[in-house]
Amino acid sequence: MTEGTNGRRRFSDKWGKHELDVLAVLSSAFPQWLTSRQIAQRVKAYADSYGELADQAAKAAFAKQFQRDRAKLAAMGIAIESRQPEYSSKSEGQDFASYRLQLGDEPRVRLRFEQDDLPVLAAANYLARSVSISQSSEHQEHHTSRTSPRVPQMPVPGLGLDSIAPGLGTQPIPDALVKVIDSRRFAATVDDNGEHINVAYTDSDDLAMFVLGHPGSSIVSPQEAADAFSRRLHAATRLQSIDGAGDEKLPVQLSDIDSGKDPCEVNRKDGRKSSASFQTGSEVDRRLRLMLFLSAHLGEEFSMNELAERFIGRVRDDDDLKRFVNTIHKDINTLTTVSDDGEMAGSQFFDIDWNLLETEGIVSATNSLGLERLAGVSPQYLSLLTASVSYLAHSPLLPDSSRQQAQSLYLRLRQHVEPGVTPWLSLTGYELEPMSFTIVKRAIDTQSMLDMEYTDGAGRTHRKIVSPAKIFVDEGVYYVAAWTDLYHVIDMNAIADDLKEIITKQSEQLTHMKGEHRQWQVLRLARIEHAQLIEIPQPLEIPDVPISRLREWSFDNGTAAAIITDRKHLSFVKSLPGATVEDFGSGEKVHLTVSSDSWFVAFCISHARHITAVAPETLRTMIVARAERELSLGEPTSANGK
């Protein structure tokens, strides 16, 4: 025990490896449970400071430090479970909990990954951890505090994955992807027509937009999110009409509907920063990763240069390589050191072939303490990781080359996941592309024509032959801008007769239309029912048009709308494209053109706590009707029915 100048005990951690000692003690004892006193006696760092836990101060100091170390290990994927011991007359009145490693009921899955897989795998791991929700939270009987963290609550498997994919944590993750994921700080489980989707979202308004954009969906958990959505529905039924309303008589503010902090907007548990990886740079973290990697590959041989690059990073020159190799050598010495008194477990995790290491610079470890049980990933997490890889392969968050790599990785991962257990996941605002996205994108990349069948707003089916030029996203919806007047830009002799008839008829129809955009069609990708490529001998000369102009044209047939807010400078108003804002009493009047009535309905319901009136009356009626319909389907409830 070390004494401070004020007489209080001070924790002794000379070598900075007490987390490793804790792991060694619990692993060597598994499957037995160890009490707090046994752990304090067997872990050298604790024993030096706290001895036999003879007084209350020692107990409190030990409890604080052990829980800190336990949380550190859990944050890296090594969970320590606890239980209260049965009463015993030998306990001398001490009420210590007992602990052991949490290994789960199923063996961990170990896979082989190529170096080319690591960038996508790192991004998928980042996403999977962001949407991880405790599977037990849905079955808790007690009330959950409003401030309890929601994301993530299951033990994060960063180390386990590192043990089979070394170098994962050194991979850079695109800043844009990190920004998108980190801005969606919360997660909820949404039932979408019988399928459970893990949805990461920014706030309750954002989640409401997602739910309303998926008719038939409902929030399963957490209950706070379901309650917040219900309040928005009730607020939307109270929306008034702007038509005929005077400035002096605005509807009452909705502060009684949602006051203060949103109850489901809680602090994230891990508190991580927007960094390029989950790994930290501490020595203990690196040694833990190295320890699990060697545990997963007992008897295999790895060069010191390879381990240095995988667990520290790429080297720039020979000096870097020498320094990194020396660091790995020290880590191996630490992992094979026995405590001085020989009675405590210390951190002797392996036997190392020292002759091979010294003569050839090759590491080969044997006789692990059983820590190979921690190597690899759980089947549950592998399912979520597989879903994350699939999501990245079909969403606009990664460049095309990375998406192709993600698709290849997904095809390999899904072979190790039981059919039907892969969870769906989504990030609000970045949903999967419509089914037609791939073929339309291919037509753009190859400068081909597209023979497509699509439905209009009234549900009628049409057929057109077009040359798609650009895909863009507005209001969370995918659109394609396509050139329709092909008669004047294509060699008609080079195409089939049945196609000539369609192209000629399209051109004749355009002669009766006015406006500079008459030769363009802006169409929702989701409305394309069927499409096939038509290869042409030479590229078409289609004029380039900025997306800003295409957006304007897509709004030509939109509806002029307006909303009144209960306060000024709201963030969701600032995000509206093309909106004009004017002061209106204590709030603002916002004018905008709506190209999608369904989007506007969802938007107004989602932000109903700050919207007091809507115009025109036709849209307000649709908003109220949609909110009342959602409410008539039953109050959103959590999985346990509370």
Secondary structure, 3 states (H helix, E strand, C coil): CEECCCCCEECCCCCCCHHHHHHHHHHHHCCCCEEHHHHHHHCHHHHHHHCCCCCHHHHHHHHHHHHHHHHHHHHCCCCEEEECCCCCHHHCCCCCCEEEECCCCCCCECCCCCHHHHHHHHHHHHHHHHHCCCCCHHHCCCCCCCCCCCCCCCCCCHHHHHHHCCCHHHCCCCHHHHHHHHHCCEEEEEEECCEEEEEEECCHHHHHHHHHCCCCEEEEECHHHHHHHHHHHHHHCCCEECCCCCCCCCCCCCCCCCCCCCCCCCCCCCCCCCCCCCCCCCHHHHHHHHHHHHHHCCCCCEEHHHHHHHHCCCCCCHHHHHHHHHHHHHHHHHHCCCCCCCCCCCCCCCEECHHHHHHHCEECEECCCCHHHHCCECHHHHHHHHHHHHHHHCCCCCCHHHHHHHHHHHHHHHHHCCCCCCCEEEECCECCCCCCHHHHHHHHHHCCEEEEEEECCCCCEEEEEEEEEEEEEECCEEEEEEECCCCCCCCHHHCCHHHHHHHHHHHHHHCCCCCCCCCEEEEEHHHEEEEEEECCCCCCCCCCCCHHHHHHHHCCCCEEEEEEECCCCCHHHHCCCCCEEEEECCEEEEEEEECCHHHHHHHHHHCCCCEEEEECHHHHHHHHHHHHHHHHCCCCCCCCCC
